[in-house]
Amino acid sequence: MEQRRFSRVNFQGKAHLETAAQSYPTEVLDISLKGALISVPVGWKPDVPGPLVLRVHLSDYPLDFSMQVSVAHQHNDVVGLHCDKIDLESAGHLKRLIELNLGDSQLLSRELSELSVDDQA
């Protein structure tokens, strides 16, 4: 069984999976510092070439955040996305979202340290 290095938090939220040509509405099921699990967007085909962007809408706040992603896996009606790149502002929003849902700031700090080590490798 796979050992996860980054905590996933349940997050039910609206999002769009964007390609260079189209935007597909979807729902985020859970999220972590390294990716997200979403419901399969209607009409989306996993073999669409080019970069994908996941734009997450925070319904309780008037802001969105986005990350460049790639498909890690697809099973039945869910798609696992790997975060390839995220801008600093979006990373701050994601960090805060995870911090609020995780309830353990020390665990989040350790995961952020691991994330920076991964990026340097």
Phi and psi in radians as a Rosetta constraint file:
Dihedral C 1 N 2 CA 2 C 2 CIRCULARHARMONIC -1.239 0.35
Dihedral N 2 CA 2 C 2 N 3 CIRCULARHARMONIC 2.359 0.35
Dihedral C 2 N 3 CA 3 C 3 CIRCULARHARMONIC -1.670 0.35
Dihedral N 3 CA 3 C 3 N 4 CIRCULARHARMONIC 2.082 0.35
Dihedral C 3 N 4 CA 4 C 4 CIRCULARHARMONIC -1.461 0.35
Dihedral N 4 CA 4 C 4 N 5 CIRCULARHARMONIC 2.414 0.35
Dihedral C 4 N 5 CA 5 C 5 CIRCULARHARMONIC -1.669 0.35
Dihedral N 5 CA 5 C 5 N 6 CIRCULARHARMONIC -0.251 0.35
Dihedral C 5 N 6 CA 6 C 6 CIRCULARHARMONIC -2.200 0.35
Dihedral N 6 CA 6 C 6 N 7 CIRCULARHARMONIC 2.306 0.35
Dihedral C 6 N 7 CA 7 C 7 CIRCULARHARMONIC -1.189 0.35
Dihedral N 7 CA 7 C 7 N 8 CIRCULARHARMONIC 2.384 0.35
Dihedral C 7 N 8 CA 8 C 8 CIRCULARHARMONIC -1.758 0.35
Dihedral N 8 CA 8 C 8 N 9 CIRCULARHARMONIC 2.457 0.35
Dihedral C 8 N 9 CA 9 C 9 CIRCULARHARMONIC -2.071 0.35
Dihedral N 9 CA 9 C 9 N 10 CIRCULARHARMONIC 2.447 0.35
Dihedral C 9 N 10 CA 10 C 10 CIRCULARHARMONIC -1.144 0.35
Dihedral N 10 CA 10 C 10 N 11 CIRCULARHARMONIC 2.292 0.35
Dihedral C 10 N 11 CA 11 C 11 CIRCULARHARMONIC -2.602 0.35
Dihedral N 11 CA 11 C 11 N 12 CIRCULARHARMONIC 1.891 0.35
Dihedral C 11 N 12 CA 12 C 12 CIRCULARHARMONIC -1.647 0.35
Dihedral N 12 CA 12 C 12 N 13 CIRCULARHARMONIC 1.864 0.35
Dihedral C 12 N 13 CA 13 C 13 CIRCULARHARMONIC -2.663 0.35
Dihedral N 13 CA 13 C 13 N 14 CIRCULARHARMONIC 2.762 0.35
Dihedral C 13 N 14 CA 14 C 14 CIRCULARHARMONIC -1.400 0.35
Dihedral N 14 CA 14 C 14 N 15 CIRCULARHARMONIC 2.583 0.35
Dihedral C 14 N 15 CA 15 C 15 CIRCULARHARMONIC -2.711 0.35
Dihedral N 15 CA 15 C 15 N 16 CIRCULARHARMONIC 2.997 0.35
Dihedral C 15 N 16 CA 16 C 16 CIRCULARHARMONIC -2.278 0.35
Dihedral N 16 CA 16 C 16 N 17 CIRCULARHARMONIC 2.346 0.35
Dihedral C 16 N 17 CA 17 C 17 CIRCULARHARMONIC -1.740 0.35
Dihedral N 17 CA 17 C 17 N 18 CIRCULARHARMONIC 2.050 0.35
Dihedral C 17 N 18 CA 18 C 18 CIRCULARHARMONIC -1.945 0.35
Dihedral N 18 CA 18 C 18 N 19 CIRCULARHARMONIC 2.391 0.35
Dihedral C 18 N 19 CA 19 C 19 CIRCULARHARMONIC -1.904 0.35
Dihedral N 19 CA 19 C 19 N 20 CIRCULARHARMONIC -3.117 0.35
Dihedral C 19 N 20 CA 20 C 20 CIRCULARHARMONIC -1.104 0.35
Dihedral N 20 CA 20 C 20 N 21 CIRCULARHARMONIC -0.478 0.35
Dihedral C 20 N 21 CA 21 C 21 CIRCULARHARMONIC -1.908 0.35
Dihedral N 21 CA 21 C 21 N 22 CIRCULARHARMONIC -0.319 0.35
Dihedral C 21 N 22 CA 22 C 22 CIRCULARHARMONIC -2.640 0.35
Dihedral N 22 CA 22 C 22 N 23 CIRCULARHARMONIC 2.774 0.35
Dihedral C 22 N 23 CA 23 C 23 CIRCULARHARMONIC -2.154 0.35
Dihedral N 23 CA 23 C 23 N 24 CIRCULARHARMONIC 2.238 0.35
Dihedral C 23 N 24 CA 24 C 24 CIRCULARHARMONIC -1.994 0.35
Dihedral N 24 CA 24 C 24 N 25 CIRCULARHARMONIC 2.079 0.35
Dihedral C 24 N 25 CA 25 C 25 CIRCULARHARMONIC -1.155 0.35
Dihedral N 25 CA 25 C 25 N 26 CIRCULARHARMONIC 2.473 0.35
Dihedral C 25 N 26 CA 26 C 26 CIRCULARHARMONIC -2.660 0.35
Dihedral N 26 CA 26 C 26 N 27 CIRCULARHARMONIC -3.103 0.35
Dihedral C 26 N 27 CA 27 C 27 CIRCULARHARMONIC -2.260 0.35
Dihedral N 27 CA 27 C 27 N 28 CIRCULARHARMONIC 2.321 0.35
Dihedral C 27 N 28 CA 28 C 28 CIRCULARHARMONIC -1.436 0.35
Dihedral N 28 CA 28 C 28 N 29 CIRCULARHARMONIC 2.304 0.35
Dihedral C 28 N 29 CA 29 C 29 CIRCULARHARMONIC -1.742 0.35
Dihedral N 29 CA 29 C 29 N 30 CIRCULARHARMONIC -0.697 0.35
Dihedral C 29 N 30 CA 30 C 30 CIRCULARHARMONIC -2.694 0.35
Dihedral N 30 CA 30 C 30 N 31 CIRCULARHARMONIC 2.867 0.35
Dihedral C 30 N 31 CA 31 C 31 CIRCULARHARMONIC -2.583 0.35
Dihedral N 31 CA 31 C 31 N 32 CIRCULARHARMONIC 2.639 0.35
Dihedral C 31 N 32 CA 32 C 32 CIRCULARHARMONIC -2.510 0.35
Dihedral N 32 CA 32 C 32 N 33 CIRCULARHARMONIC -3.123 0.35
Dihedral C 32 N 33 CA 33 C 33 CIRCULARHARMONIC -1.192 0.35
Dihedral N 33 CA 33 C 33 N 34 CIRCULARHARMONIC -0.326 0.35
Dihedral C 33 N 34 CA 34 C 34 CIRCULARHARMONIC -1.964 0.35
Dihedral N 34 CA 34 C 34 N 35 CIRCULARHARMONIC 0.134 0.35
Dihedral C 34 N 35 CA 35 C 35 CIRCULARHARMONIC 2.809 0.35
Dihedral N 35 CA 35 C 35 N 36 CIRCULARHARMONIC -2.905 0.35
Dihedral C 35 N 36 CA 36 C 36 CIRCULARHARMONIC -2.662 0.35
Dihedral N 36 CA 36 C 36 N 37 CIRCULARHARMONIC 2.747 0.35
Dihedral C 36 N 37 CA 37 C 37 CIRCULARHARMONIC -1.960 0.35
Dihedral N 37 CA 37 C 37 N 38 CIRCULARHARMONIC 2.175 0.35
Dihedral C 37 N 38 CA 38 C 38 CIRCULARHARMONIC -2.198 0.35
Dihedral N 38 CA 38 C 38 N 39 CIRCULARHARMONIC 2.815 0.35
Dihedral C 38 N 39 CA 39 C 39 CIRCULARHARMONIC -1.340 0.35
Dihedral N 39 CA 39 C 39 N 40 CIRCULARHARMONIC 2.594 0.35
Dihedral C 39 N 40 CA 40 C 40 CIRCULARHARMONIC -1.098 0.35
Dihedral N 40 CA 40 C 40 N 41 CIRCULARHARMONIC 2.127 0.35
Dihedral C 40 N 41 CA 41 C 41 CIRCULARHARMONIC -1.173 0.35
Dihedral N 41 CA 41 C 41 N 42 CIRCULARHARMONIC 2.458 0.35
Dihedral C 41 N 42 CA 42 C 42 CIRCULARHARMONIC -1.078 0.35
Dihedral N 42 CA 42 C 42 N 43 CIRCULARHARMONIC 2.240 0.35
Dihedral C 42 N 43 CA 43 C 43 CIRCULARHARMONIC 1.453 0.35
Dihedral N 43 CA 43 C 43 N 44 CIRCULARHARMONIC -0.091 0.35
Dihedral C 43 N 44 CA 44 C 44 CIRCULARHARMONIC -1.405 0.35
Dihedral N 44 CA 44 C 44 N 45 CIRCULARHARMONIC 2.456 0.35
Dihedral C 44 N 45 CA 45 C 45 CIRCULARHARMONIC -2.038 0.35
Dihedral N 45 CA 45 C 45 N 46 CIRCULARHARMONIC 2.210 0.35
Dihedral C 45 N 46 CA 46 C 46 CIRCULARHARMONIC -1.151 0.35
Dihedral N 46 CA 46 C 46 N 47 CIRCULARHARMONIC -0.243 0.35
Dihedral C 46 N 47 CA 47 C 47 CIRCULARHARMONIC -1.670 0.35
Dihedral N 47 CA 47 C 47 N 48 CIRCULARHARMONIC 0.321 0.35
Dihedral C 47 N 48 CA 48 C 48 CIRCULARHARMONIC -1.151 0.35
Dihedral N 48 CA 48 C 48 N 49 CIRCULARHARMONIC 2.198 0.35
Dihedral C 48 N 49 CA 49 C 49 CIRCULARHARMONIC -1.300 0.35
Dihedral N 49 CA 49 C 49 N 50 CIRCULARHARMONIC 2.808 0.35
Dihedral C 49 N 50 CA 50 C 50 CIRCULARHARMONIC 1.618 0.35
Dihedral N 50 CA 50 C 50 N 51 CIRCULARHARMONIC 3.021 0.35
Dihedral C 50 N 51 CA 51 C 51 CIRCULARHARMONIC -1.224 0.35
Dihedral N 51 CA 51 C 51 N 52 CIRCULARHARMONIC 2.626 0.35
Dihedral C 51 N 52 CA 52 C 52 CIRCULARHARMONIC -1.982 0.35
Dihedral N 52 CA 52 C 52 N 53 CIRCULARHARMONIC 2.549 0.35
Dihedral C 52 N 53 CA 53 C 53 CIRCULARHARMONIC -2.175 0.35
Dihedral N 53 CA 53 C 53 N 54 CIRCULARHARMONIC 2.250 0.35
Dihedral C 53 N 54 CA 54 C 54 CIRCULARHARMONIC -1.739 0.35
Dihedral N 54 CA 54 C 54 N 55 CIRCULARHARMONIC 2.041 0.35
Dihedral C 54 N 55 CA 55 C 55 CIRCULARHARMONIC -1.884 0.35
Dihedral N 55 CA 55 C 55 N 56 CIRCULARHARMONIC 1.988 0.35
Dihedral C 55 N 56 CA 56 C 56 CIRCULARHARMONIC -1.753 0.35
Dihedral N 56 CA 56 C 56 N 57 CIRCULARHARMONIC 2.311 0.35
Dihedral C 56 N 57 CA 57 C 57 CIRCULARHARMONIC -1.776 0.35
Dihedral N 57 CA 57 C 57 N 58 CIRCULARHARMONIC 2.145 0.35
Dihedral C 57 N 58 CA 58 C 58 CIRCULARHARMONIC -1.607 0.35
Dihedral N 58 CA 58 C 58 N 59 CIRCULARHARMONIC 1.855 0.35
Dihedral C 58 N 59 CA 59 C 59 CIRCULARHARMONIC -1.188 0.35
Dihedral N 59 CA 59 C 59 N 60 CIRCULARHARMONIC -0.490 0.35
Dihedral C 59 N 60 CA 60 C 60 CIRCULARHARMONIC -1.427 0.35
Dihedral N 60 CA 60 C 60 N 61 CIRCULARHARMONIC -0.189 0.35
Dihedral C 60 N 61 CA 61 C 61 CIRCULARHARMONIC -2.336 0.35
Dihedral N 61 CA 61 C 61 N 62 CIRCULARHARMONIC 2.626 0.35
Dihedral C 61 N 62 CA 62 C 62 CIRCULARHARMONIC -1.464 0.35
Dihedral N 62 CA 62 C 62 N 63 CIRCULARHARMONIC 0.963 0.35
Dihedral C 62 N 63 CA 63 C 63 CIRCULARHARMONIC -2.621 0.35
Dihedral N 63 CA 63 C 63 N 64 CIRCULARHARMONIC 2.797 0.35
Dihedral C 63 N 64 CA 64 C 64 CIRCULARHARMONIC -2.181 0.35
Dihedral N 64 CA 64 C 64 N 65 CIRCULARHARMONIC 2.845 0.35
Dihedral C 64 N 65 CA 65 C 65 CIRCULARHARMONIC -2.429 0.35
Dihedral N 65 CA 65 C 65 N 66 CIRCULARHARMONIC 2.758 0.35
Dihedral C 65 N 66 CA 66 C 66 CIRCULARHARMONIC -2.432 0.35
Dihedral N 66 CA 66 C 66 N 67 CIRCULARHARMONIC 2.748 0.35
Dihedral C 66 N 67 CA 67 C 67 CIRCULARHARMONIC -2.532 0.35
Dihedral N 67 CA 67 C 67 N 68 CIRCULARHARMONIC 2.517 0.35
Dihedral C 67 N 68 CA 68 C 68 CIRCULARHARMONIC -1.382 0.35
Dihedral N 68 CA 68 C 68 N 69 CIRCULARHARMONIC 2.278 0.35
Dihedral C 68 N 69 CA 69 C 69 CIRCULARHARMONIC -2.300 0.35
Dihedral N 69 CA 69 C 69 N 70 CIRCULARHARMONIC 2.858 0.35
Dihedral C 69 N 70 CA 70 C 70 CIRCULARHARMONIC -2.304 0.35
Dihedral N 70 CA 70 C 70 N 71 CIRCULARHARMONIC 2.715 0.35
Dihedral C 70 N 71 CA 71 C 71 CIRCULARHARMONIC -1.326 0.35
Dihedral N 71 CA 71 C 71 N 72 CIRCULARHARMONIC 2.141 0.35
Dihedral C 71 N 72 CA 72 C 72 CIRCULARHARMONIC -1.583 0.35
Dihedral N 72 CA 72 C 72 N 73 CIRCULARHARMONIC -0.681 0.35
Dihedral C 72 N 73 CA 73 C 73 CIRCULARHARMONIC -2.890 0.35
Dihedral N 73 CA 73 C 73 N 74 CIRCULARHARMONIC 2.783 0.35
Dihedral C 73 N 74 CA 74 C 74 CIRCULARHARMONIC -2.432 0.35
Dihedral N 74 CA 74 C 74 N 75 CIRCULARHARMONIC 2.218 0.35
Dihedral C 74 N 75 CA 75 C 75 CIRCULARHARMONIC -2.348 0.35
Dihedral N 75 CA 75 C 75 N 76 CIRCULARHARMONIC 2.161 0.35
Dihedral C 75 N 76 CA 76 C 76 CIRCULARHARMONIC 0.868 0.35
Dihedral N 76 CA 76 C 76 N 77 CIRCULARHARMONIC -1.911 0.35
Dihedral C 76 N 77 CA 77 C 77 CIRCULARHARMONIC -1.879 0.35
Dihedral N 77 CA 77 C 77 N 78 CIRCULARHARMONIC 0.308 0.35
Dihedral C 77 N 78 CA 78 C 78 CIRCULARHARMONIC -2.251 0.35
Dihedral N 78 CA 78 C 78 N 79 CIRCULARHARMONIC 2.666 0.35
Dihedral C 78 N 79 CA 79 C 79 CIRCULARHARMONIC -2.219 0.35
Dihedral N 79 CA 79 C 79 N 80 CIRCULARHARMONIC 2.222 0.35
Dihedral C 79 N 80 CA 80 C 80 CIRCULARHARMONIC -1.598 0.35
Dihedral N 80 CA 80 C 80 N 81 CIRCULARHARMONIC 2.228 0.35
Dihedral C 80 N 81 CA 81 C 81 CIRCULARHARMONIC -1.986 0.35
Dihedral N 81 CA 81 C 81 N 82 CIRCULARHARMONIC 2.435 0.35
Dihedral C 81 N 82 CA 82 C 82 CIRCULARHARMONIC -1.781 0.35
Dihedral N 82 CA 82 C 82 N 83 CIRCULARHARMONIC 2.286 0.35
Dihedral C 82 N 83 CA 83 C 83 CIRCULARHARMONIC -1.357 0.35
Dihedral N 83 CA 83 C 83 N 84 CIRCULARHARMONIC 2.000 0.35
Dihedral C 83 N 84 CA 84 C 84 CIRCULARHARMONIC -1.587 0.35
Dihedral N 84 CA 84 C 84 N 85 CIRCULARHARMONIC -0.559 0.35
Dihedral C 84 N 85 CA 85 C 85 CIRCULARHARMONIC -2.794 0.35
Dihedral N 85 CA 85 C 85 N 86 CIRCULARHARMONIC 2.480 0.35
Dihedral C 85 N 86 CA 86 C 86 CIRCULARHARMONIC -2.558 0.35
Dihedral N 86 CA 86 C 86 N 87 CIRCULARHARMONIC 2.411 0.35
Dihedral C 86 N 87 CA 87 C 87 CIRCULARHARMONIC -1.339 0.35
Dihedral N 87 CA 87 C 87 N 88 CIRCULARHARMONIC 2.858 0.35
Dihedral C 87 N 88 CA 88 C 88 CIRCULARHARMONIC -1.059 0.35
Dihedral N 88 CA 88 C 88 N 89 CIRCULARHARMONIC -0.760 0.35
Dihedral C 88 N 89 CA 89 C 89 CIRCULARHARMONIC -1.127 0.35
Dihedral N 89 CA 89 C 89 N 90 CIRCULARHARMONIC -0.790 0.35
Dihedral C 89 N 90 CA 90 C 90 CIRCULARHARMONIC -1.115 0.35
Dihedral N 90 CA 90 C 90 N 91 CIRCULARHARMONIC -0.679 0.35
Dihedral C 90 N 91 CA 91 C 91 CIRCULARHARMONIC -1.074 0.35
Dihedral N 91 CA 91 C 91 N 92 CIRCULARHARMONIC -0.665 0.35
Dihedral C 91 N 92 CA 92 C 92 CIRCULARHARMONIC -1.114 0.35
Dihedral N 92 CA 92 C 92 N 93 CIRCULARHARMONIC -0.744 0.35
Dihedral C 92 N 93 CA 93 C 93 CIRCULARHARMONIC -1.144 0.35
Dihedral N 93 CA 93 C 93 N 94 CIRCULARHARMONIC -0.744 0.35
Dihedral C 93 N 94 CA 94 C 94 CIRCULARHARMONIC -1.130 0.35
Dihedral N 94 CA 94 C 94 N 95 CIRCULARHARMONIC -0.757 0.35
Dihedral C 94 N 95 CA 95 C 95 CIRCULARHARMONIC -1.014 0.35
Dihedral N 95 CA 95 C 95 N 96 CIRCULARHARMONIC -0.796 0.35
Dihedral C 95 N 96 CA 96 C 96 CIRCULARHARMONIC -1.141 0.35
Dihedral N 96 CA 96 C 96 N 97 CIRCULARHARMONIC -0.729 0.35
Dihedral C 96 N 97 CA 97 C 97 CIRCULARHARMONIC -1.049 0.35
Dihedral N 97 CA 97 C 97 N 98 CIRCULARHARMONIC -0.798 0.35
Dihedral C 97 N 98 CA 98 C 98 CIRCULARHARMONIC -1.179 0.35
Dihedral N 98 CA 98 C 98 N 99 CIRCULARHARMONIC -0.722 0.35
Dihedral C 98 N 99 CA 99 C 99 CIRCULARHARMONIC -1.031 0.35
Dihedral N 99 CA 99 C 99 N 100 CIRCULARHARMONIC -0.770 0.35
Dihedral C 99 N 100 CA 100 C 100 CIRCULARHARMONIC -1.146 0.35
Dihedral N 100 CA 100 C 100 N 101 CIRCULARHARMONIC -0.647 0.35
Dihedral C 100 N 101 CA 101 C 101 CIRCULARHARMONIC -1.504 0.35
Dihedral N 101 CA 101 C 101 N 102 CIRCULARHARMONIC -0.471 0.35
Dihedral C 101 N 102 CA 102 C 102 CIRCULARHARMONIC -1.394 0.35
Dihedral N 102 CA 102 C 102 N 103 CIRCULARHARMONIC -0.680 0.35
Dihedral C 102 N 103 CA 103 C 103 CIRCULARHARMONIC 1.270 0.35
Dihedral N 103 CA 103 C 103 N 104 CIRCULARHARMONIC 0.252 0.35
Dihedral C 103 N 104 CA 104 C 104 CIRCULARHARMONIC -2.441 0.35
Dihedral N 104 CA 104 C 104 N 105 CIRCULARHARMONIC 1.612 0.35
Dihedral C 104 N 105 CA 105 C 105 CIRCULARHARMONIC -1.169 0.35
Dihedral N 105 CA 105 C 105 N 106 CIRCULARHARMONIC -0.509 0.35
Dihedral C 105 N 106 CA 106 C 106 CIRCULARHARMONIC -1.175 0.35
Dihedral N 106 CA 106 C 106 N 107 CIRCULARHARMONIC -0.715 0.35
Dihedral C 106 N 107 CA 107 C 107 CIRCULARHARMONIC -1.104 0.35
Dihedral N 107 CA 107 C 107 N 108 CIRCULARHARMONIC -0.735 0.35
Dihedral C 107 N 108 CA 108 C 108 CIRCULARHARMONIC -1.103 0.35
Dihedral N 108 CA 108 C 108 N 109 CIRCULARHARMONIC -0.714 0.35
Dihedral C 108 N 109 CA 109 C 109 CIRCULARHARMONIC -1.070 0.35
Dihedral N 109 CA 109 C 109 N 110 CIRCULARHARMONIC -0.731 0.35
Dihedral C 109 N 110 CA 110 C 110 CIRCULARHARMONIC -1.090 0.35
Dihedral N 110 CA 110 C 110 N 111 CIRCULARHARMONIC -0.738 0.35
Dihedral C 110 N 111 CA 111 C 111 CIRCULARHARMONIC -1.159 0.35
Dihedral N 111 CA 111 C 111 N 112 CIRCULARHARMONIC -0.662 0.35
Dihedral C 111 N 112 CA 112 C 112 CIRCULARHARMONIC -1.120 0.35
Dihedral N 112 CA 112 C 112 N 113 CIRCULARHARMONIC -0.664 0.35
Dihedral C 112 N 113 CA 113 C 113 CIRCULARHARMONIC -1.107 0.35
Dihedral N 113 CA 113 C 113 N 114 CIRCULARHARMONIC -0.755 0.35
Dihedral C 113 N 114 CA 114 C 114 CIRCULARHARMONIC -1.110 0.35
Dihedral N 114 CA 114 C 114 N 115 CIRCULARHARMONIC -0.650 0.35
Dihedral C 114 N 115 CA 115 C 115 CIRCULARHARMONIC -1.101 0.35
Dihedral N 115 CA 115 C 115 N 116 CIRCULARHARMONIC -0.758 0.35
Dihedral C 115 N 116 CA 116 C 116 CIRCULARHARMONIC -1.212 0.35
Dihedral N 116 CA 116 C 116 N 117 CIRCULARHARMONIC -0.575 0.35
Dihedral C 116 N 117 CA 117 C 117 CIRCULARHARMONIC -1.155 0.35
Dihedral N 117 CA 117 C 117 N 118 CIRCULARHARMONIC -0.750 0.35
Dihedral C 117 N 118 CA 118 C 118 CIRCULARHARMONIC -1.030 0.35
Dihedral N 118 CA 118 C 118 N 119 CIRCULARHARMONIC -0.717 0.35
Dihedral C 118 N 119 CA 119 C 119 CIRCULARHARMONIC -1.199 0.35
Dihedral N 119 CA 119 C 119 N 120 CIRCULARHARMONIC -0.472 0.35
Dihedral C 119 N 120 CA 120 C 120 CIRCULARHARMONIC -1.461 0.35
Dihedral N 120 CA 120 C 120 N 121 CIRCULARHARMONIC -0.366 0.35
